[in-house]
Amino acid sequence: MAGDRVLIVDEKEAILVVDEALVSKIDVQRGDMSRPEYLHTLIDSQLQNNDEAQIQGDYITRREFLQFTRKTGILMRSFLEFFLSCGLGLAEPPLNDCLEELDRQLRELAISQESASQEP
């Protein structure tokens, strides 16, 4: 192996010394691209893949979080509406103040979820 030998030509360019076998592999795979273009493309794609893997690790994106909160709000509203409609259908006396407050809170939640989902 050639080792870690680099010849610095100037501030913007350097020469990397590699084994002849690696040069042959590069020449087979690069097609019409020049060696520097091919190496530049390989290095950029590898660095981009590493960055994406680190970002996607144990975390979710903002978009995924907003989608989750929106769907959770919709599910909660459906759940509450179902149980309220069942309770009201059984001829129980309605609790107007409580129901109005709950309805107001659910509407505010729905509005906040819609505005949050429209953000980028």
C-alpha positions in Angstrom: 0.0 0.0 0.0 1.2 3.5 -0.8 0.5 4.8 2.7 -0.6 8.2 3.7 1.5 10.1 1.2 0.2 13.4 -0.1 2.2 15.9 -2.1 0.8 19.4 -1.7 1.1 21.3 -5.0 -0.4 24.6 -3.8 -3.2 25.8 -1.5 -6.0 24.4 -3.7 -4.4 21.2 -5.1 -2.7 18.2 -3.7 -1.5 14.8 -5.1 -2.6 11.7 -3.3 -0.4 8.7 -3.8 -2.4 5.4 -4.1 -1.6 1.8 -5.1 -1.7 0.8 -8.8 -4.5 -1.7 -8.1 -6.7 1.1 -6.8 -6.0 3.3 -9.8 -7.0 0.3 -12.1 -10.3 0.0 -10.2 -11.0 3.7 -10.5 -10.2 3.6 -14.3 -12.6 0.6 -14.8 -15.5 2.3 -12.9 -15.2 6.0 -13.9 -16.4 5.8 -17.5 -16.1 9.2 -19.3 -15.2 11.1 -16.1 -11.7 12.1 -15.3 -10.0 10.6 -12.3 -10.4 13.8 -10.2 -14.1 14.2 -11.1 -14.8 10.5 -10.3 -13.0 10.7 -6.9 -14.7 14.0 -6.1 -18.1 12.4 -6.9 -17.4 9.3 -4.8 -16.2 11.3 -1.8 -19.2 13.8 -2.0 -21.7 11.0 -2.2 -20.1 9.1 0.7 -20.0 12.2 2.9 -23.7 12.9 2.0 -24.7 9.4 2.8 -22.9 9.6 6.2 -24.6 12.9 7.0 -28.1 11.5 6.1 -27.5 8.4 8.2 -26.5 10.5 11.2 -29.6 12.7 10.8 -32.0 9.8 10.4 -30.5 7.8 13.3 -32.7 7.9 16.4 -34.4 11.1 15.5 -37.4 12.1 13.4 -37.7 15.1 11.2 -39.8 18.2 12.0 -42.2 17.2 9.2 -42.7 13.7 10.7 -43.3 15.2 14.1 -45.9 17.6 12.8 -47.7 14.9 10.9 -47.7 12.7 14.0 -49.2 15.5 16.2 -51.8 16.3 13.6 -52.9 12.7 13.2 -52.9 12.3 17.0 -55.2 15.3 17.4 -57.5 14.0 14.7 -57.6 10.6 16.4 -58.3 12.2 19.8 -61.1 14.3 18.4 -62.7 11.3 16.7 -62.4 9.3 19.9 -64.0 12.0 22.0 -66.7 12.6 19.5 -67.6 8.9 19.5 -67.9 8.7 23.2 -69.8 11.9 23.5 -72.2 10.8 20.8 -72.7 7.4 22.6 -73.2 9.2 26.0 -75.7 11.6 24.5 -77.5 8.8 22.6 -78.3 7.0 25.9 -80.6 9.9 27.0 -78.2 11.1 29.6 -78.7 14.7 30.6 -76.1 16.7 28.7 -73.6 18.7 30.7 -73.8 21.9 28.6 -71.0 23.8 30.2 -68.6 20.9 30.1 -69.5 20.0 26.6 -69.2 23.5 25.3 -65.8 23.9 27.0 -64.7 20.5 25.5 -65.9 21.5 22.1 -64.1 24.8 22.2 -60.9 23.1 23.3 -61.2 20.5 20.5 -61.8 23.2 17.9 -58.8 25.2 19.1 -56.7 22.0 18.9 -57.9 21.3 15.4 -57.1 24.9 14.3 -53.6 24.8 15.9 -52.9 21.4 14.2 -54.0 22.7 10.8 -51.8 25.7 11.1 -48.8 23.6 12.3 -49.2 21.2 9.4 -49.1 24.0 6.9 -45.7 25.2 8.1 -42.6 24.0 6.1 
